[in-house]
């Protein structure tokens, strides 16, 4: 089928490792060109791994997260990575929610961000783009911003009247939402742990899903068998040592069990300029 180009747009370092990582590793290994575009430096992310909650980490978080990102990209075998250069907005907490910090990504001028994303698209020329849905995957302000600018950039990148100084127009052919957190998958792993009389770290997440009654699986159009690359995904996750607790939910179910019970990663074809038959098993179907 020849070589294709895939661009994944993410909010923070570590998002690329928790959402569609094995799929990116699979396509990169098959000779396709894969780029991750990270919009912020993740400066305001909490230190979620107790082993990294020590002196010197928070003070140097910007440099540490850049190094973690480089290690994650290497683990996935992805050939290209770009920083968009914005500052993490943080996840507001409290009631009422506090205002977003001045100068953060979520408050950046939307057209300014779109121009930067369009420039990346025109330079890299991907046929396929991966981004977040209208809820951001979860409603972090930076994830919502990624959705907004991705959808505008999808329209503008090929427009010959839009900022030609950003490069020769390029029209991507397909745009997907990545759905990294599937309730049915988590429930399967949760029930398995309980049947083995083991504690389950999935309980709180499942309770939140019940509260919102969200069924993302009903939106999935495309499942990629990426089981062979779950080890690469896990290595990329572990590279983000400030954010990923090795004793946490990402690693609660052994990889061999995941391969057997749920070997796929899930996506939703949100926009397409080519004909394709649903459901799909390949992001490049129809190209």
N, C-alpha and C positions, 0 to 999 in steps of 0.2 A: 504493500500500500504506500510505500515511499515514506520519507521523513516529514514529520509535521512539527508545528511549534505550539506550545502550550504556555499560557501566562496565568499564574495564580496570584490574585491580589489579596493581601492579608493586612490586618490591622497592626499586629504586634509580633515580635519575635516569639515563637512557640506556636502561634496559630497555624503555621504551615505544617507543623508536626502532628497536630491533633485533628486536622481536617484535610482528608484526602492525601495524606503523606505517602502511603503505600502505592497509591495510584501514580503519583508523580515519579516515585522511584521506579515503578514498572515501566513507564513510558521513557524515562531517561535511559534505563538499561537497554531498552529496545532500539535506541538510536535516535529517538525524537529529541528535539531541543526543548528544554523546560526552563522557565524562569519564574522565580518567586520575587514579587514586588512587596516589600514590607513598608507600610506607610509611616509607622512611628518607631521610635527606639525602645518602646516598652519601659520608659524611665519610671513610670508611676505604678508598675506592677508590684503587688505584694510579694514578699519572699514566702513562698508556699512550701518549701522544702525545709523542715526543721534543721537538717544538717548544714544548710547554707545560712541560717540565721545566726551569724556570728560577726564580730567586729571586722570592719574593712569591706564588707560586701555591699551594704546599702550605700556607703560613701562612694563606692566605685561602680555603682549599678549600671551606668551607661556603658562603660568600657566592658564590663563583664558580660552584659547581654549581647554586645556585638560579637564577642568571642564565642559565646554560646551559639549564636546564630551561624557563624562560620562553621562550627563543628557540626551543627544539625544539617546544613546544606551538604557538607561533605558526606555525612552518613547516608543521606538520601541519594547521593550520586547526581544531584541536580547540577546542571552546568552553569547556570546564570542566577545571580542574585543582585537586586538593586534595593537601596534604601530611598524612600521618597523624601525623607528628611524632616518629618514633622515630630512634634513632641506629644507623647502619650497624654491622653485626657484624664486617665484614671477612671475608676468606677465609682460614681457618686453614691454615698450611702447616708441614710438618715431620713427623717420625716419632719419637715420637708427636706427634699434633696438640696444639698449645697450647690451654689453656682459652679459651673465648670471653670477651671483655672485659665487665666488670661494666656493667650498665645498657644493654646493646645490645638490639636488636630481637629477636634469636633467643631471648634469655633472658627477654623480657617475659612477664608473665602472660597466658596464652592467652585467658582469658575477658575480660580487660580490653581486649585488642586486638580480639577479636570484637565487643565492644560498640561500639567506635569504628567498625568497618567496618559493622556493622548500622545505626548512626546515619546513615552516609553513604548506604547503600542506601535507607533509609526516606525520606531527604530528596530524593535524586535520582530514585528510583523507576525503575531500569532494568529493561527486560524481559530484557536479555541481559548476562551477566557473562563477562569473559575473565580467566583466571588461569593458574597453572602446574600441571603434573601432579604426581604424587606424588614425582617425582624432582627437582622444582623447575626442570625444563628442563635444569639441571645442578645438582649437589648443593651449592650455596652455602647456608649456614645460613639466610640471610634469604629465599631462594627457597622453601626447605622450610617456613619459617614462613608465608609468603604462602599456600602451598597449604593448610596446616592451617587457618588462620583463614578463608580463603575458603570452604572446604567447610562449616565450622560456620556461618558467617554466611549461606550459602545456605539452610540449614535454619532458622535462627533468625529471619531478617528478617521472615518472614510469620507468625511464631508469636504469637498474641494474648496469650500468657501470658509472653512474654519481654520484660522491661524496657520497659514502655510509655512510660517517660519519655524513651526514645530516639526516639520518633516513632510515627506511625500505622503498623501493620504493612504491609509490602509484600512480595509474593511474586514474585521474579524467575521468568521462565518457562524460560530456557535458560542453561546454564553450559558454557563451552568452555575447554579447555586450548589455549594457543597453542604451536605447534611451529615455532619460528623456525629451527631448525638441522636440515635434512633431508639425510641422507647422500647420497641419490641426486642431489639438486640440486648439492651440493658436488662430487661425483665428476664430474658432467657438466662443470662449469666447470673443474675440475682437468685433466681429460683434454683439454679444448679448449686450455688454456694450453700443455700439454705438446706438443700437435700443432703449435702455432705456435712451438715452441722457446723458450717463455717460462718463466721460473721461476714456480712455483705456491706461493702462501702457504697453500694448503689441505692440504698434505701431512701436517703434524703432526696436524691435527684428524681427518683421515681415518684416520690410524694409530690414534688413540685410539678411534675408532668400531669399527675392526676388532677391537681388543682387547676391547671390551665387547659386540660383536656386536649392537648396538642397531639395530632397524629401526623408527624412529618412523613411517615412511610407512605401515606396516601398521595404525597406529592412527588415521590421519587419516580423518575423516568428511566434512570440509568444506573446499573449496578456493575461495578468493575471487579472482576476476580483478581484480587491483589494479595492473596494469602502468602504467596512466595516472598513478598516484600514486607511482611509484618515485622520481621527482625530489623530491617532498615528503619522502619517507622519507629520502633521502640528505641533504637539507638539514637535517633534524632530527638525523640522526647527526652531521653535521659541527658542529652547534651544541654538541654535547657534546665540546668540543675537548680537555678534559683526559683523556677516556676513549677517544676514537676517533682512531686514527692514519689520516690521509688516505691514507697509503701502505700501509695494511693490507688484510686480507682482505675487508672489507666493500665495498671499491671496486676489487678486483682484476679483476672482470669488468665491462666497460662496460655501462651501463644498457640500451642498445639491444639488446645481446646477451641480457641477462637477460629483457627483454620478449619476445624472440623464443623463447627456449628454455624459460623457466620463468616465465610471467606471473602466477603465483598465489602467495598466502600460505595456509599450512596450519593447520587447527584440528581439534580432536577434541571432538565433542559428548559431554561427560561426564555431564551431568544434563539432563533435560528434563521439563517439566510439560505440554508440548503435543505433539501428533502431528506428525511430520515424516518426510519420505522421504529415506533415505540412498542415495547420497551427496548432499550439499547444495552449492549454490553461493551461498548467502545465509545469513548468521548469523540473520536475522530470518525465515527460512522457518518456516511454521506458525503465525506470530503473526497 
